[in-house]
Amino acid sequence: MSHVCALGKLKKSLQDLADYAISQGWTVNRTSGGHIRFTKPGCPPIFTSSTPSDPRSALNARALLRRVQDRKARRLSP
């Protein structure tokens, strides 16, 4: 089920976040510094740590992905 094997081993919460992002059309890759970068045409890139110390970091990143997509959708609607 994992679409992000190139990212290496991730905690389950980050694996779920990456799977969600891919299902929403985001591209997920690892930066040279070890962070995770989410990119999508027309949206600013979003970065998160690959070793988060806060248990809510994956949830916060997911919310940010949704907010960015919602803003993009509102800008495009007439």
Buried (B, 14 or more C-beta within 10 A) or exposed (E): EEEBEEBEEBBEBBBBBBBBBBEEEBEBEBEEEEEBBBBBEEBEEBEBBBEBEEEEBBEEBBEBBEEBBEEBEEEEEE
